[in-house]
């Protein structure tokens, strides 16, 4: 959470100082864009980021780039493929949670893009938003948190 807030504060500061609008890019969308480029034959693209333990952040996109299932947080289980309507022969997996997903489901997924999110993956979605004129003012951009932070109350010392 901290690195997201710091990076966003830096970008917003640059936008305010230069009086320029910003373009925000969702990391799951960026992974899907890279997956679509790598596996154009896939009907669906599952962007999936490892959230530790058996948890993941994910979103599902169609080959056109249209979002089919919004960014979400969930715990992996063997029922996931059928629950999400995904099959190995028509779905590509992208992101740091790809291998976790593949091993959890027990199915053979041939279209795996296991590279972590990189700045190169953000360029395509950012350029598309630029050409569509989808600018945001620095004060309007907020981080997307898919789950609450794992915070516990401090215990009294004896």
Order of alpha helices (4+ residues) and beta strands (2+ residues): alpha-alpha-beta-beta-beta-alpha-beta-alpha-beta-alpha
